[in-house]
Amino acid sequence: MSGSGPVGVGLIGAGNISDQYLGTLTRLPDVRVLFVADIDEARAAAQAEKYGVEGSGSVDELLAVEDIEIVVNLTIPAAHAEVGMRVLAAGKNVWSEKPLALDRESGRALLDEAQRRGLRVSCAPDTFLGPGLQTVRRAVDDGEIGRPLTGLTLFQTGGPERWHPSPDFFYARGGGPLFDMGPYYLTTLIQVFGPVKSVYGLGSTSHETRTIGSGPRAGRP
Ligand SMILES: NC(=O)c1ccc[n+]([C@@H]2O[C@H](COP(=O)([O-])OP(=O)(O)OC[C@H]3O[C@@H](n4cnc5c(N)ncnc54)[C@H](O)[C@@H]3O)[C@@H](O)[C@H]2O)c1
């Protein structure tokens, strides 16, 4: 990062997960959150006020703030690559929520653009940096459990509409368990075992209609 002192951070996407980020980032001495943006500017303003962030408004306004060096992209998955590209075009580094992009091509394009501009792209999940998965990694690297032959991860849930007040994106392109929760499990497997060589998949639809379970739209399909 340039200069010294706290790094300026801007946050795009003031939805459900933004409380987690703002609650943490506004308490860290090494960063200073300067602006919250959303296509819903009233939502951005409400989150900025709640966490004492001085600026809020549109994405363009955020990208014009010179002191912002890292932009945290908390938009819905379908917007991740496009918003990420806009951040890079403004000369800023981007941290994106998962998934990085909806297809390999736009993910690759984002990484290539960052390299071309000498900027950084990083992406959730960072959970493998935590003590649990780092302990696993050390145990495997040090040969403590011998040569692992298989790894198994399992995830089961009835669906996010029971707790998320705006669950639409989970059922749009870029949603679904593989894109939403898969990154956590795949990141773990890749960190411990290395890159993926081949993939097999199988799917089905369990419910034709789903009902929102929380927030102002609770009870609606
Ligand atoms: N909710 C969670 O518990 C959770 C946990 C981990 C990761 N995530 C990830 O965080 C991201 C956001 O999830 P969420 O639950 O906060 O979603 P959300 O729908 O509650 O919020 C998304 C916000 O992004 C805004 N937005 C959408 N497109 C935009 C654009 N082009 N420009 C500016 N703003 C835009 C929307 O107006 C909305 O306020 C997703 O990628 C999700 O996978 C969410």
The ligand as an ORCA input file, in Angstrom:
! r2SCAN-3c Opt
* xyz 0 1
  N     -25.218    -12.973      4.045
  C     -24.259    -13.763      4.474
  O     -24.351    -14.371      5.569
  C     -22.993    -13.952      3.666
  C     -21.956    -14.662      4.242
  C     -20.763    -14.801      3.556
  C     -20.637    -14.258      2.292
  N     -21.667    -13.583      1.720
  C     -21.489    -13.065      0.357
  O     -21.562    -11.640      0.394
  C     -22.136    -11.151     -0.824
  C     -23.323    -10.276     -0.477
  O     -24.262    -11.056      0.257
  P     -25.430    -10.371      1.095
  O     -26.053    -11.479      1.835
  O     -24.910     -9.179      1.809
  O     -26.407     -9.921     -0.118
  P     -27.547     -8.786     -0.071
  O     -28.434     -9.062     -1.231
  O     -28.123     -8.686      1.283
  O     -26.714     -7.441     -0.338
  C     -26.095     -7.151     -1.572
  C     -26.065     -5.647     -1.761
  O     -25.354     -5.333     -2.959
  C     -26.034     -4.300     -3.634
  N     -25.678     -4.389     -5.042
  C     -26.028     -5.349     -5.939
  N     -25.478     -5.105     -7.130
  C     -24.773     -3.955     -6.999
  C     -23.978     -3.190     -7.883
  N     -23.800     -3.554     -9.159
  N     -23.391     -2.078     -7.419
  C     -23.556     -1.683     -6.134
  N     -24.291     -2.371     -5.237
  C     -24.893     -3.496     -5.664
  C     -27.517     -4.560     -3.358
  O     -28.300     -3.404     -3.545
  C     -27.465     -5.027     -1.905
  O     -27.604     -3.971     -0.979
  C     -22.509    -12.382     -1.650
  O     -21.492    -12.638     -2.584
  C     -22.556    -13.513     -0.623
  O     -22.204    -14.755     -1.200
  C     -22.838    -13.399      2.391
*
